[in-house]
Amino acid sequence: MFSLEMKKVQDSKIIKKQILSRRDFLKLSAIGIGSIYFRPNNILLGLPNFPDAKRLGRVTVGMVELKAQPDPNSQTLGVLYEDAVLPWLKEVSGISPAYIFNNQRWVETPEGYLYAPYFQPVYNRLNQAVDSLPDSSRGVGMWAEVTVPYADAVLDREPSSNSWVEAKLDEGMPLRVYYSQVFWIDQIKTNDQGEPIYRINPNYYGGVDMLWVDARAFRPVVYDELTPIHPEVMDKSIVIDVLHQDLSCYEGSKEVHFCRVSTGAKFDMYGNQVDKWATPIGTHRITRKYISLQMSGGTTGAGYDLPGIGWTSIFASGGVAIHSTFWHNNYGDPVSHGCVNVNPEDAKWIFRWSAPEVVYDPGSLDVTQTGDDSTIVKVIEG
């Protein structure tokens, strides 16, 4: 009989395989890059054997310490590297102040406690591949969301220059897509092992680095998911408080949605105070909306190039937007490059609720071209 204790032992073995040295981590990363592009029919992708738990968490930074208690000063039980996945048991408050952030949230796992801002809440939900892709104004294709902690990807052709793909390869790191990212799927194939794989376009509006990924990692986004929320209400506004790091949606004077956010960082990677990443104070309006967008900016040491950012609502010059976030769980602290980072569920709700409405095809809208009215966004400080 397969007992609960035996299951715990198996899960523990899976977890311990992820507690690696930095050298081991890089070796494993390099294995996945051996045949990094070409010949999609020969692609061996598959999905990792993630821990068997209802809720999981993924490490989002280079290295984190497992602690005996939710306290940075407690005993270190081990070290985890980026993309390690563990069961998420529950979130708890820290015993004493933690690190440089305001956040004092920790997550209890079977192996110890992890600092919550570095641990993305994820699930492992496999999907059945679709048989065919529908027609759209840009050819066949569909929007789809990643529903597993992560999945390895293989390039369709050589990487373009100065892209996130080239940067990953130069660092000897694997190409991966992550839970909650949203992509445009434009091809389906079956590899030599009989497994369906999807080709994704990380930038539907002009991307060049196409990737092949195991189809089970994606859930198709259906038309009904874009149905507007309370479209009959005309007096809508969004208030973002950069002091308290929160966002409220109002219909008239009634608050109908609230969430924690992460706005523009106040300090650079060296601890120096900066203004260039500040989320602009004042009254704005949503100008462009995208179901998914590749966003990039900055310079070496502080730059970023991130594909598949879902539910993006741009409201200020420079591409400042409210959008889904998969690379941290630090809501409540200002750590972005000016945008308003929110969790995927909140980003999607705001996207559907705010004006103007965006339809499935083409999946984007620019009010300067359509002339549509749009929701006011007020950025305040306290």
N, C-alpha and C positions, 0 to 999 in steps of 0.2 A: 504493500500500500504506500502511496506517495504522501507522506505526512507533511504537515506544515513546517516542521523542523527541517526536513530535507529540502523543502523549497527555500527556506531561509539560507541554508548552506549554499545552495546553487546561486541564489541572488548575490550572496556575499562574495562568491568566487568571481562572478561577473564584475562586481564593483572593484575588487582588489586588482583585477587586470588593468583597471584604469588608473591605478595609483602607481605611476611610472616615474622613472628618472627623466630629466629633460632630454638626454641622449636617446633613450628608448622611444620617447614621444616623437622625436624628429625622424627616427628610423621608420616607425610605423607610418608616419605621414608620407615619407618618400615612397613607400611601397605602393601607395595608391596612385603614384604619378608615372609609373613605368610606361604605360601606353596612354598618355594623357589626351591624345586626340586622334582623329581619323577612324574610318571603318566602323561605323556604329553597329553593324551587325555582329561584330566580334566583341562588343563591349561587355565586360563582366562587371556588373555593378552590385546588385544585391543591396540589402540593408543590414546594418549592424544588429547584433543580438542584444537589444537594450534590456535593462532589468524589467522583470515582470511586476509592474506596479501600476495602480490606477493613475497616479500622478507622478511626474518625473521633474527633474530640474537639470539644466545644462550649464556647465561652467562657461562663462562668456569672456574671461580674461586669460592671460598667459599662464598664471599659476595662482592657486589659492590653497590655504591651509585648512585642513580639517581639525576642528577644535573639540576638546572634551566637553566644553561648556560654551554657551553663547556669549563668549567673552574673548576679546583678542589676547588677553593675558593668560588664558588658560592653557593647559597642555596641548601641544600640537600632536595629533594622532597620525597625520600623514599629509601628503601633498597631492593635489590634483591639478592636471593641466587642462588647457582649453579644450572644450567639447566633451569632457568626461560627463557621463550621465548617471545620476543616482536617483533612487526613489525619494520623493518629497513627502515627508511624513506630516509636518506641520510647521507653520511660521510662529516664531516666538520673539519676544523683546529681549534685547541684550542686557546683560547684567551690569556692564560698565561701558562708558563711551567707546565707540569703535572707530578707529582709523580717522580719516579726514572728513568724512561725510556727516550730515545731520542724521541720516538714516541709522536707526538702531535695531533694524530687523535682521533676524537670523532664521535659517531654515534647519530643522532637525532632519537628519538622514539616518539610515541604519548604521553608518560608519562614523557619525559625529555631526558637528554643527558647522554650517557654512554661512559666510556673510551674505545676506540676501541680495544686495545690489549686484553681486558678481554671479548670480545663479538665476538663470531664466526659467520661469515655470513653463513646462512643456508637457505634451502627451505623446503617446505612440499609437496612432490610429492609422491602420493600413486601409487602403482603398482598392477597389477593383478598377482596372483600366477601362476606359471607354473604348467602344469599337471603332468610332469614327469621330471626326471633328466637324462642327457646324460651319457653315459659310458665314463670313463677316465682310465688312467693307474693305478689309485689308487681306482678304483671302481666308482660307480655312483656319480656324483656331478657337481657343477658349481660354478664359481666365481660370486659374487654379491656385489653390492655397496649399502650402506645405503643412502636413499634419503629423509629421514624425519629428523627433528631436533634431536630426540632421540626416542628410543623404549625400553621398559622394556623387560628383558630377564629372563628366568627361567632355572635353572640347570637341566640337564638330570640325574645327579647322585650327590652324595656327592662331595664337592669340594676337589681338591687335596691340599696338604700342600704347603705353601710358594708361593702362586700364587696371582695374582691380584684379583681373585674371592674370595679367602679366606680373603684377606685384606679388601675387600669391605664389606663382611658379618660381619667381626669382628668389623668394624666401624658402623655397623647398617645402611649401605647405600644400595640403590637399585643397582641391576645389570642392566646395560644399554649399548646399542650400539648407536653410534653417527654418525651424518651426515658425509658422505665421507669415513667412514671406509669400508674396503673391506674384505670379508670373504668367506670361502669355505662352500657351502651348501651341506650337504650329505644325508639329509632325508627330506621328506615332509609328514606331517600328517594333519588330520582334527580333531580338538578338538570336544568335546561334543556339542559345540554351532554351529558346522558346519563351523568354520573358519579355513582356511589353515594356518599352522604354519611351519616354516623351522627350521631344526636343523643346527646350525652353528658350525664349528670347528675354534675357534679363532687362532689356530696355525696348519695350514694344514700340516706342516712338523714335527709334533710330539706332538700335543696338547692332553690334557686329559680332560679339562673342557668344555664339549659340552653344548651348550645353545639352548633353544627354543625361537623363536621370531616370532611375527606377520609377515606373509609373505608379507603383503602390504608394509612393510618398505624397501624392497629390490628390486633393479633393476638388472636383470641379466647382467653381463658383457659379451658382444658378441665377437666372434673371431676377427671381423674387428677392434675392438678397440685396438688391439695389432699390427696392421699393422705398420711396421717401417716407420718413417718419413725420407725422403731423404736417403734411404739405399745405393744409388749409390755413395754418397759422402764418400771418404775415409779419408780425412783430417779433422777430427772433434776434437774439444777440448772444455773443460768446464773450465772457470776461475771463481773462487770464491774469492771475496775480503772481508776479515774479518773486514777490517777497515771501509769500506763503506756499508757492509752488503748487497751485491748484487751478482748476478750470471749471467754470460753471456755464451751463447753457440756460438761457432765459427765454420764456415766451411772455412778453410783456414784463411784468415784475415777478413772475413765478419761475423759480428755479426748477428745471425739469431733469437736469443731469449734472453730476459732479464727479470729478476724478482728480487724482494726483497727477502731476506732470513733472517734466524736467525741462527747464528752459535754458537759455544761453549761459555757458560757463562764465564764472567770474575770475577764474585763474587758469593760467596755461600749465603745461606739463611740468614746468619748473617752479611752480608756486607763485609766479608773478601775476599781479592783478592786471586784467585786460578788459578793454571795452569793445573790441572788435567782434566778440561773439555774443554780445548782449542782444536779447530779444527786444526789438524796438518798442519803447513805450509810446502809447498814443492810440488813436482810433483808426482802424483800418477796415477793409472789406475783403472778403474772399474773392480772389481774381481768377484762380485756376484750380481745377480739381483733377486728380488722376487716381484710377483704381490701383495702379502700381507705377512706380517711378524709380529710376536709377538716379541717385543724388551723389554729387561729388563736389569737392572744394578744398580749400586750405593748401598748405604746403608741406614739404617733407618734415616729419616729426609731429605735425599737427593736422595733416591732411586726412581726407576720407574719400572713399569711393564705394558706395553701398548700393547694390541692386535689389530689386524686388521689394521696395518699401511700399507697403500697402496703405490705401485709404488716405491719400495725401491731399490736404487742402491748403493751398498757398495763399497767404494774405498780406505779405509785405515784400518790398523790393529785395532782391538778392536771393529769392527763392525761399524766404522764411515761411515755414508751413507747420501745420498740425499734422502729425503722421504717426503711423504705427512704428514700433521699435522692437527689434529682436536682439540687439547687441548689448543690452544691459537691463537691469531690473532696479534701477536707482531712482524711481519716481519719488519726488520730494526734495531732490537736490538738483541744482543747476549745473548740468554737465554737458549740454549740447553745444553745437556750433551756431546757435542762434534760433534754431527751430524749437518747436514745442513737442517733445517726445511724450507719447502716451502709450499705454498698453494696447495690443491689437483690438480687443473688444471695444474699448472706448473710442479708438480712432475710427473704427467702422461705424459706430453709432453716430458720432459727430458728422462723419462724411454723409450718411444717409439723411440725417436730420437737417443739416445746414443747406441753405440755398446757394447756388442753383442745383437742381437735380442733375445727376449724371446717369446716362443710360449705359447699358452693357456694351453696346457698339456705337461709338468707338472706345468708350471707357474713359474719356477725358472731356474737359470743357474749359474754354477760355472766354470769360465774360467780355473781354475787349473785342472779341470777334462776334459773339452772339448778341451782346447788348442786354443779357439777362441781369435782373436784379440779384443781389447777393447779400449774405448775412454779414452783419457788422461784427468785427472782432476788436474788443477793447483790451489793450495790454496796460495793466496798472501796476503800481508798486505799493502794495499795502492798502 
